[in-house]
């Protein structure tokens, strides 16, 4: 068979190629964009960039003189399969060069993709060789195939993912770049690839690549990690135990590249739903690192940071040194409330963060001193019908009005910004968690004698009486699967409803210190007097 000289290099990687209770619950966003947009258009883009450092050109080598037509390629493939299986590394290398050249042309590439024997021979050669030229050419072929849907399917079906994972530990930078990019394309677009990478123990070598200093390269690596840990608790644990979570936090503290910032914040959002990772993130200064990237531009990475902080905040109630975080969070809330485009997701996150972090006395003082009460009242007024926003906002106000030295100032601020009416009106909602939060806040306000008259004037007594009546009905209306228990059935205590009854009764008792309020309470007592006695006797028994 005749050989002729040619010059080739592994193709450059193109940008177009790869690409409530008081505690707010943890959340994970949906899968990465189903249709990945690989055109980088600026700081708010969700895309991943090309590498700046591309693989070095291959040296000129002789190659089979073969046309790129499908017929000629088909005729050459049986010979190439034999050459790839040859024991002589020199022959194998020439064959790899030939296949690499064929894989750059559309027609011949399709022929390769439709020739499983060729792919099997290539993978077999890669698995047995330490020759760097054969490895570079072989991974270059897999990369070229991975750019196309049918090529990805072929790689996946024939076990090519295992070899790509193995190449992540190669000493050649160009091999690693091509292997990680091919894997990224497979993880994004080929069903079953995530499981295949996990089965090949692909997460540890990916974590080791986080030590690389190239931010664009790190963007691809981190997104591969994100795709693997999403929805897989075992991968999350591996990430934490091998130090990957800590490495992401270290990168986050110095990152300046927008796409890397986006993908790290998104990965941390996924990890923050795992209890072990949550502790690791908090203990290693994750809240402070995330706070550095909060701003009122509300870019996609800001949203990711906020969601992550909200996930973490229920485990961070004893954390101090959160002044920057609280300040930036309230700046975002202030901006979102005045923005013409309603940012409900952002406001939901902020409300959850403030609800959890205001359990801490120091945080209470910071939030109150920075106008947090007024912002939360503004939130309640604007989003009264949105329970996912108002419930944590009311919980935060409840925390701000009790058990620290500035509680009275916070209570006064609620009245000063006319928040009492909107708060009491929330007792008319159908949400028991929201009712519970409101009743607790009203009890805190009633502890100040100066607030009793304003509470009475805003019909707090009538609304609390109605809540107790609803609690009476709810306690007796137990669904048995075939209807509702008759109203005269024995009471079945519900811990949540009992807590509301306790708070409401305590609030009315406090307000009864005022003669006029006491008279109004006596007028409404037929709603709840016997009911309260019954339910507490039942609980005691």
C-alpha positions as CSV (number, residue, x, y, z in Angstrom):
1,X,0.0,0.0,0.0
2,X,1.5,3.4,-1.0
3,X,2.1,6.2,1.4
4,X,2.4,9.9,0.7
5,X,3.3,12.9,2.9
6,X,0.8,15.1,4.5
7,X,0.6,17.6,7.3
8,X,-2.2,17.4,9.9
9,X,-3.1,18.7,13.3
10,X,-5.8,17.9,15.8
11,X,-8.6,20.4,15.1
12,X,-9.0,23.4,17.3
13,X,-11.8,23.3,19.8
14,X,-14.4,25.7,18.5
15,X,-16.8,27.8,20.6
16,X,-19.7,26.4,18.7
17,X,-18.9,22.8,19.7
18,X,-19.1,22.5,23.5
19,X,-20.2,23.9,25.4
20,X,-42.2,27.3,54.5
21,X,-41.7,27.0,58.0
22,X,-39.1,29.4,59.3
23,X,-36.5,27.4,57.5
24,X,-36.7,27.9,53.7
25,X,-36.3,24.5,52.0
26,X,-33.4,23.6,49.8
27,X,-33.9,23.8,46.1
28,X,-32.2,22.5,42.9
29,X,-32.8,24.0,39.6
30,X,-33.8,21.9,36.6
31,X,-31.3,20.1,34.3
32,X,-28.9,22.3,32.4
33,X,-30.3,23.9,29.2
34,X,-31.7,21.1,27.1
35,X,-30.5,22.9,24.0
36,X,-27.1,24.3,24.9
37,X,-26.3,27.6,23.3
38,X,-22.6,27.7,22.6
39,X,-22.4,31.3,21.3
40,X,-20.8,33.3,24.1
41,X,-22.5,36.7,24.2
42,X,-21.3,38.3,27.4
43,X,-21.5,38.2,31.1
44,X,-25.0,36.9,31.4
45,X,-24.6,34.0,28.9
46,X,-25.0,30.5,30.2
47,X,-22.5,29.1,27.6
48,X,-19.1,27.7,28.1
49,X,-16.1,29.1,26.1
50,X,-13.5,27.7,23.8
51,X,-10.0,27.0,25.2
52,X,-7.4,29.6,24.7
53,X,-4.6,27.1,24.8
54,X,-5.3,24.6,22.0
55,X,-3.4,21.4,21.4
56,X,-0.1,21.7,19.6
57,X,-0.1,20.8,15.9
58,X,0.9,17.2,15.1
59,X,4.2,16.6,13.3
60,X,4.1,15.8,9.5
61,X,3.7,12.1,8.9
62,X,3.1,9.9,5.9
63,X,-0.5,8.8,5.3
64,X,-2.4,6.6,3.0
65,X,-3.4,8.4,-0.1
66,X,-7.2,8.1,0.3
67,X,-10.0,10.2,-1.2
68,X,-12.8,11.5,1.2
69,X,-15.6,10.0,-0.8
70,X,-17.8,7.5,1.0
71,X,-16.9,4.7,-1.4
72,X,-13.1,5.1,-1.0
73,X,-13.4,5.5,2.7
74,X,-15.5,2.3,2.9
75,X,-12.8,0.5,0.9
76,X,-10.0,1.8,3.2
77,X,-11.7,0.9,6.5
78,X,-11.0,-2.8,6.5
79,X,-7.3,-2.2,5.9
80,X,-7.2,0.5,8.5
81,X,-8.8,-1.8,11.1
82,X,-6.0,-4.3,10.4
83,X,-3.4,-1.6,10.7
84,X,-4.9,-0.4,14.0
85,X,-4.6,-4.0,15.3
86,X,-1.0,-4.3,14.3
87,X,1.6,-4.9,17.0
88,X,4.0,-2.4,15.6
89,X,3.4,1.1,17.2
90,X,4.8,2.8,14.1
91,X,2.1,1.1,11.9
92,X,-0.6,1.8,14.5
93,X,0.4,5.5,14.5
94,X,0.2,5.8,10.7
95,X,-3.3,4.2,10.8
96,X,-4.4,6.6,13.5
97,X,-3.2,9.5,11.4
98,X,-5.2,8.2,8.4
99,X,-8.4,7.8,10.5
100,X,-7.9,11.2,12.1
101,X,-7.7,12.8,8.6
102,X,-10.8,10.9,7.5
103,X,-12.7,12.0,10.6
104,X,-12.3,15.7,9.7
105,X,-14.3,15.3,6.4
106,X,-18.1,15.0,6.6
107,X,-18.6,12.0,4.2
108,X,-15.7,9.9,5.5
109,X,-16.5,10.8,9.1
110,X,-20.0,9.4,8.6
111,X,-18.5,6.2,7.2
112,X,-16.3,5.8,10.3
113,X,-19.3,6.4,12.5
114,X,-21.2,3.7,10.7
115,X,-18.3,1.3,11.0
116,X,-18.4,-0.1,14.6
117,X,-15.4,-2.4,13.8
118,X,-13.3,0.7,13.2
119,X,-14.2,2.3,16.5
120,X,-13.7,-1.0,18.4
121,X,-10.2,-1.3,16.9
122,X,-9.4,2.3,17.8
123,X,-10.5,1.8,21.4
124,X,-8.6,-1.5,21.6
125,X,-5.5,0.2,20.4
126,X,-5.9,3.1,22.8
127,X,-6.4,0.7,25.7
128,X,-3.1,-1.1,25.0
129,X,-0.7,1.7,24.1
130,X,1.5,4.2,25.9
131,X,2.6,5.8,22.7
132,X,1.7,9.5,23.1
133,X,1.3,10.1,19.3
134,X,-1.2,7.2,19.0
135,X,-3.1,8.5,22.1
136,X,-3.2,12.1,20.7
137,X,-4.5,11.0,17.3
138,X,-6.9,8.5,18.8
139,X,-8.5,11.0,21.2
140,X,-8.6,13.5,18.4
141,X,-10.7,11.1,16.4
142,X,-13.1,10.6,19.3
143,X,-13.4,14.3,19.7
144,X,-14.2,14.8,16.1
145,X,-16.9,12.1,16.3
146,X,-18.3,13.6,19.5
147,X,-19.2,16.8,17.8
148,X,-22.0,14.9,16.0
149,X,-25.1,13.2,17.3
150,X,-24.6,9.9,15.7
151,X,-20.9,10.0,16.6
152,X,-21.8,10.5,20.3
153,X,-24.2,7.6,20.1
154,X,-21.5,5.3,18.6
155,X,-18.9,6.3,21.2
156,X,-21.4,5.6,24.0
157,X,-22.6,2.3,22.7
158,X,-19.1,0.9,22.0
159,X,-17.7,1.9,25.4
160,X,-15.7,4.9,24.3
161,X,-16.5,6.8,27.4
162,X,-14.3,4.6,29.5
163,X,-11.3,5.4,27.3
164,X,-12.1,9.1,27.4
165,X,-12.2,9.0,31.2
166,X,-8.9,7.2,31.3
167,X,-7.4,9.9,29.1
168,X,-8.2,12.6,31.7
169,X,-5.1,11.3,33.6
170,X,-2.8,11.6,30.6
171,X,0.3,13.8,30.9
172,X,-0.4,15.4,27.6
173,X,-2.3,18.7,27.9
174,X,-3.8,18.4,24.4
175,X,-5.1,14.9,25.1
176,X,-6.8,16.1,28.3
177,X,-8.3,19.1,26.6
178,X,-9.8,17.0,23.8
179,X,-10.9,14.2,26.2
180,X,-12.7,16.6,28.5
181,X,-14.4,18.4,25.7
182,X,-15.6,15.2,24.1
183,X,-16.9,14.0,27.5
184,X,-18.7,17.4,28.0
185,X,-20.5,17.0,24.7
186,X,-21.5,13.5,25.6
187,X,-22.7,14.5,29.1
188,X,-24.8,17.3,27.6
189,X,-26.3,15.5,24.7
190,X,-26.1,11.7,25.0
191,X,-28.5,9.9,27.1
192,X,-26.9,7.4,29.5
193,X,-23.5,9.2,29.4
194,X,-23.7,10.4,33.0
195,X,-24.2,6.8,34.3
196,X,-21.4,5.6,32.0
197,X,-18.9,8.2,33.3
198,X,-19.9,7.4,36.9
199,X,-19.4,3.7,36.2
200,X,-16.0,4.5,34.8
201,X,-15.1,6.3,38.1
202,X,-14.9,9.5,36.2
203,X,-15.5,11.9,39.0
204,X,-12.1,11.6,40.8
205,X,-10.0,12.5,37.8
206,X,-12.4,15.4,37.0
207,X,-11.9,16.7,40.6
208,X,-8.1,16.5,40.2
209,X,-8.4,18.7,37.1
210,X,-9.8,21.5,39.3
211,X,-6.2,22.4,40.1
212,X,-5.7,23.7,36.6
213,X,-5.2,27.5,36.4
214,X,-6.9,28.0,33.0
215,X,-10.3,29.5,33.8
216,X,-11.8,28.5,30.5
217,X,-10.7,24.9,30.9
218,X,-12.1,25.0,34.4
219,X,-15.4,26.0,33.1
220,X,-15.7,22.8,31.1
221,X,-14.4,20.6,33.9
222,X,-16.8,22.2,36.5
223,X,-19.8,21.8,34.2
224,X,-18.9,18.1,33.7
225,X,-18.9,17.8,37.5
226,X,-22.2,19.6,37.8
227,X,-23.8,17.3,35.3
228,X,-22.6,14.3,37.2
229,X,-23.6,15.4,40.7
230,X,-27.0,16.6,39.6
231,X,-29.6,14.2,41.0
232,X,-27.0,11.7,42.3
233,X,-26.4,11.7,46.0
234,X,-23.5,9.3,45.8
235,X,-21.6,11.6,43.4
236,X,-22.3,14.5,45.7
237,X,-20.7,12.6,48.6
238,X,-17.7,11.7,46.5
239,X,-17.3,15.3,45.5
240,X,-17.2,16.4,49.2
241,X,-15.0,13.6,50.4
242,X,-12.3,14.1,47.7
243,X,-12.1,17.8,48.4
244,X,-13.9,18.9,45.2
245,X,-16.3,21.2,47.0
246,X,-13.5,22.9,48.9
247,X,-11.6,23.4,45.7
248,X,-14.6,25.1,44.1
249,X,-14.9,27.5,47.0
250,X,-11.2,28.4,46.6
251,X,-11.7,29.1,42.9
252,X,-14.8,31.1,43.7
253,X,-12.8,33.5,45.9
254,X,-10.6,34.5,43.1
255,X,-12.6,33.9,39.9
256,X,-13.0,36.8,37.5
257,X,-14.2,34.9,34.3
258,X,-18.0,35.3,34.0
259,X,-18.7,31.8,32.6
260,X,-16.6,30.1,35.3
261,X,-18.4,32.1,38.0
262,X,-21.7,31.0,36.5
263,X,-20.9,27.3,36.4
264,X,-19.3,27.2,39.8
265,X,-22.3,29.0,41.4
266,X,-24.6,26.6,39.6
267,X,-22.6,23.6,40.8
268,X,-22.6,24.8,44.4
269,X,-26.4,25.3,44.1
270,X,-26.7,21.6,43.3
271,X,-24.2,20.5,46.1
272,X,-25.9,22.8,48.7
273,X,-28.9,20.5,48.7
274,X,-26.7,17.7,50.2
275,X,-26.2,17.9,54.0
276,X,-22.6,16.9,54.0
277,X,-21.7,19.4,51.3
278,X,-23.8,22.0,53.0
279,X,-21.7,21.7,56.2
280,X,-18.5,21.7,54.1
281,X,-19.5,24.9,52.2
282,X,-20.4,26.7,55.4
283,X,-17.4,25.6,57.4
284,X,-15.0,26.7,54.6
285,X,-16.3,30.2,54.2
286,X,-18.8,29.5,51.4
287,X,-21.3,32.1,52.6
288,X,-18.7,34.8,52.6
289,X,-17.4,33.8,49.2
290,X,-20.8,33.7,47.7
291,X,-21.6,37.1,49.2
292,X,-18.7,38.7,47.3
293,X,-20.6,38.0,44.0
294,X,-24.0,39.4,45.0
295,X,-25.0,42.6,43.2
296,X,-28.0,44.4,41.9
297,X,-27.3,43.6,38.3
298,X,-29.2,40.3,38.9
299,X,-27.1,38.3,36.4
300,X,-27.7,34.6,36.2
301,X,-24.7,33.9,38.5
302,X,-26.3,36.2,41.1
303,X,-29.4,34.2,41.0
304,X,-27.4,31.0,41.5
305,X,-25.5,32.5,44.4
306,X,-28.8,33.5,46.1
307,X,-30.4,30.1,45.6
308,X,-27.2,28.5,47.1
309,X,-27.2,30.9,50.1
310,X,-30.9,30.1,50.7
311,X,-30.2,26.4,50.6
312,X,-27.3,26.9,53.1
313,X,-29.0,29.5,55.4
314,X,-31.1,27.0,57.4
315,X,-27.8,25.4,58.6
316,X,-26.1,28.8,59.2
317,X,-28.2,30.3,61.9
318,X,-25.2,30.4,64.3
319,X,-22.8,31.9,61.7
320,X,-21.4,35.4,62.3
321,X,-19.4,37.6,60.0
322,X,-22.3,37.8,57.6
323,X,-22.5,41.6,57.4
324,X,-21.5,41.8,53.8
325,X,-24.0,39.0,52.9
326,X,-26.9,40.6,54.7
327,X,-26.1,44.0,53.3
328,X,-25.8,42.8,49.7
329,X,-28.9,40.7,50.1
330,X,-31.0,43.6,51.3
331,X,-29.6,45.8,48.5
332,X,-30.9,43.2,46.0
333,X,-34.3,43.1,47.8
334,X,-34.5,46.9,47.7
335,X,-33.6,46.9,44.0
336,X,-36.0,44.1,43.1
337,X,-38.9,45.8,44.9
338,X,-38.5,48.9,42.7
339,X,-37.6,47.1,39.5
340,X,-40.2,47.3,36.7
341,X,-39.6,43.7,36.0
342,X,-40.9,41.7,38.9
343,X,-38.2,39.4,40.2
344,X,-40.3,36.9,42.2
345,X,-37.7,34.1,42.3
346,X,-35.1,36.5,43.5
347,X,-37.4,38.0,46.2
348,X,-38.4,34.4,47.3
349,X,-34.7,33.6,47.8
350,X,-34.0,36.8,49.7
351,X,-37.1,36.3,52.0
352,X,-36.0,32.8,52.8
353,X,-32.4,33.9,53.5
354,X,-33.6,36.6,55.9
355,X,-36.1,34.3,57.5
356,X,-33.4,31.8,58.4
357,X,-30.5,34.1,59.3
358,X,-32.5,36.4,61.5
359,X,-32.7,33.7,64.1
360,X,-29.2,35.0,65.1
361,X,-29.1,38.0,67.4
362,X,-26.2,39.7,65.7
363,X,-27.9,39.2,62.3
364,X,-31.1,40.7,63.7
365,X,-29.3,43.9,64.7
366,X,-27.6,44.1,61.3
367,X,-30.9,43.6,59.4
368,X,-32.9,46.1,61.5
369,X,-30.2,48.8,61.4
370,X,-30.0,48.5,57.6
371,X,-33.8,49.0,57.1
372,X,-34.7,45.4,56.9
373,X,-38.1,45.9,58.6
374,X,-39.2,48.4,56.1
375,X,-38.1,46.3,53.2
376,X,-39.9,43.2,54.6
377,X,-43.1,45.2,55.1
378,X,-42.8,46.5,51.5
379,X,-42.4,42.9,50.4
380,X,-45.5,41.8,52.3
381,X,-47.5,44.7,50.8
382,X,-46.4,44.0,47.3
383,X,-46.7,40.2,47.4
384,X,-49.5,39.5,49.9
385,X,-51.0,36.7,47.8
386,X,-47.7,34.9,47.2
387,X,-47.3,32.6,50.2
388,X,-43.8,31.4,49.2
389,X,-42.7,35.1,49.6
390,X,-44.9,36.4,52.4
391,X,-44.5,33.4,54.8
392,X,-40.7,33.7,55.1
393,X,-41.0,37.5,55.2
394,X,-43.4,37.4,58.1
395,X,-41.2,34.8,59.8
396,X,-38.3,37.2,59.5
397,X,-40.4,40.1,61.0
398,X,-41.4,37.8,63.8
399,X,-37.7,37.1,64.5
400,X,-36.9,40.8,64.4
401,X,-39.5,41.7,67.0
402,X,-38.4,39.4,69.8
403,X,-35.5,38.4,72.1
404,X,-32.9,41.1,71.4
405,X,-32.3,44.6,72.6
406,X,-33.7,46.3,69.5
407,X,-37.0,44.3,69.3
408,X,-39.0,47.3,70.3
409,X,-37.5,49.5,67.6
410,X,-38.4,46.9,65.0
411,X,-42.0,46.7,66.4
412,X,-42.2,50.5,66.1
413,X,-40.9,50.4,62.6
414,X,-43.7,48.1,61.5
415,X,-46.3,50.6,62.8
416,X,-44.4,53.6,61.4
417,X,-44.6,52.2,57.8
418,X,-48.2,51.2,58.2
419,X,-47.6,47.5,58.0
420,X,-50.1,46.4,60.6
421,X,-53.1,46.3,58.3
422,X,-51.4,44.3,55.6
423,X,-50.1,41.9,58.2
424,X,-53.4,41.3,59.9
425,X,-55.1,40.8,56.5
426,X,-53.0,37.7,55.9
427,X,-55.0,35.9,58.6
428,X,-57.7,35.6,55.9
429,X,-55.5,33.4,53.8
430,X,-56.0,29.6,53.5
431,X,-52.4,28.8,54.5
432,X,-52.0,27.5,58.1
433,X,-48.2,28.0,58.0
434,X,-48.7,31.7,57.0
435,X,-51.5,32.1,59.7
436,X,-49.1,30.6,62.3
437,X,-46.3,33.1,61.3
438,X,-48.7,36.0,61.4
439,X,-50.2,35.0,64.8
440,X,-46.7,34.7,66.2
441,X,-45.8,38.2,64.9
442,X,-49.0,39.7,66.4
443,X,-48.1,38.2,69.8
444,X,-44.7,39.9,69.7
445,X,-46.3,43.2,68.8
446,X,-48.9,42.8,71.6
447,X,-46.2,42.5,74.2
448,X,-45.7,46.3,73.9
449,X,-48.5,48.2,75.6
450,X,-48.4,50.9,73.0
451,X,-49.3,48.5,70.3
452,X,-52.5,47.1,71.8
453,X,-54.7,50.0,70.7
454,X,-53.4,49.9,67.1
455,X,-53.9,46.2,67.0
456,X,-57.5,46.6,68.2
457,X,-58.2,49.4,65.7
458,X,-57.0,47.1,62.9
459,X,-59.4,44.4,63.9
460,X,-56.8,42.0,65.3
461,X,-59.3,40.7,67.9
462,X,-62.0,39.8,65.3
463,X,-59.4,38.2,63.0
464,X,-57.9,36.1,65.7
465,X,-61.3,35.0,66.8
466,X,-62.0,33.9,63.3
467,X,-58.7,32.0,63.1
468,X,-59.7,30.2,66.3
469,X,-63.1,29.3,64.8
470,X,-61.4,28.0,61.7
471,X,-59.0,26.0,63.9
472,X,-62.1,24.5,65.6
473,X,-63.5,23.4,62.3
474,X,-60.2,22.1,61.0
475,X,-59.6,20.0,64.1
476,X,-63.0,18.3,63.8
477,X,-62.9,17.9,60.0
478,X,-60.6,15.0,59.6
479,X,-60.7,13.3,56.2
480,X,-61.2,9.6,56.6
481,X,-61.0,8.9,52.9
482,X,-64.8,8.6,52.4
483,X,-65.9,12.0,53.6
484,X,-65.6,14.2,56.6
485,X,-66.2,13.4,60.2
486,X,-69.4,15.0,61.6
487,X,-68.9,18.3,63.4
488,X,-69.9,16.8,66.8
489,X,-67.1,14.2,66.6
490,X,-64.4,14.2,69.3
491,X,-61.5,16.6,68.7
492,X,-58.3,15.1,67.1
493,X,-55.4,17.4,68.1
494,X,-53.1,18.6,65.3
495,X,-49.7,19.9,66.5
496,X,-49.7,22.7,63.9
497,X,-53.2,23.9,64.7
498,X,-52.5,23.5,68.4
499,X,-49.5,25.9,68.1
500,X,-51.7,28.4,66.3
501,X,-54.4,28.1,69.1
502,X,-51.7,28.7,71.8
503,X,-50.3,31.7,70.0
504,X,-53.7,33.2,69.3
505,X,-55.1,32.6,72.8
506,X,-51.9,34.1,74.3
507,X,-52.2,37.2,72.1
508,X,-55.8,37.8,73.1
509,X,-54.8,37.3,76.8
510,X,-52.1,40.0,76.4
511,X,-54.5,42.3,74.7
512,X,-57.1,41.8,77.4
513,X,-55.0,44.1,79.6
514,X,-56.7,46.9,77.8
515,X,-60.3,47.4,79.1
516,X,-61.9,48.0,75.6
517,X,-60.0,45.2,74.1
518,X,-61.1,42.9,76.9
519,X,-64.7,43.8,76.2
520,X,-64.3,43.0,72.5
521,X,-62.7,39.7,73.4
522,X,-65.6,38.7,75.7
523,X,-68.0,39.5,72.9
524,X,-66.2,37.0,70.6
525,X,-65.5,34.4,73.2
526,X,-68.4,32.2,72.1
527,X,-66.2,31.4,69.0
528,X,-63.5,29.7,70.9
529,X,-63.9,29.5,74.7
530,X,-65.3,26.0,75.0
531,X,-63.2,24.8,72.0
532,X,-60.0,25.9,73.7
533,X,-60.9,24.1,76.9
534,X,-61.8,20.9,74.9
535,X,-58.7,20.7,72.8
536,X,-56.3,21.3,75.7
537,X,-58.1,18.7,77.8
538,X,-57.8,16.3,74.9
539,X,-54.1,17.0,74.6
540,X,-53.5,16.5,78.3
541,X,-55.5,13.2,78.3
